[in-house]
Amino acid sequence: MSEGAEGRRPTVAVFDYGSGNVHSAVKALIRAGADAQLTGDRTAALEADGLVVPGVGAFAAVREALAAHRGDEIIERRLAGGRPVLGICVGMQVLFAGGVERGAEVDGLGEWPGIVTELDAPVLPHMGWNTVEPDPGSVLFRGIEHERFYFVHSFAAQSWELEVMPPFPEPHLTWAEHGSRFLAAVENGPLSATQFHPEKSGEAGIQLLRNWISTL
């Protein structure tokens, strides 16, 4: 549902469940062409054209805070109706089945199989700009295939375990490397996610958000 189709800016709810300072994400989405607002309101999060799920900090803390604000239910309901969701950073990680922190496995939302683990790298966290390897069919990276994006993390999904059978389309997987190879982004039907922060990635990040907004 693009602005051109209906003469309006698509609405995007940035889900507010206490995950730190996410106002930069709202500002970036507005720059990219959305009518974006930070909200913890269940109805607003369900009814917006797009929902962004940010995430900063530890996997377990983000998972717990999401559940406390019924974010897991909201995400599940949106996806069941084919309504777009975009996870960012730990908001991507919690979409997987689980994460390992300090030797203990914590349950994730289970939208995708697989466990988020610590990167095998000489320096952690992975902090700063890095290139990515987009899938040739990616919509998110259209026109920005060779740009750099801003990462701040020590953990990531390092494999993809979901088997998609026809007639469902294959997901588009984008990879990056820091010590080990990891998923930098996933586009899987209405559910997309980035391990990096598009709102901190300059013009390339704005274009990625613009590309996502164009699908709403």
Salt bridges, closest charged atoms under 4 A:
GLU6 OE1 - ARG8 NE 3.53
ASP49 OD2 - ARG8 NH2 3.10
ASP72 OD2 - ARG63 NH1 3.88
GLU73 OE1 - ARG42 NH1 3.51
GLU73 OE1 - ARG70 NH2 3.15
GLU133 OE1 - ARG181 NH1 2.69
ASP135 OD1 - HIS172 ND1 3.13
GLU199 OE2 - HIS197 ND1 2.84
GLU203 OE2 - ARG31 NH2 2.61
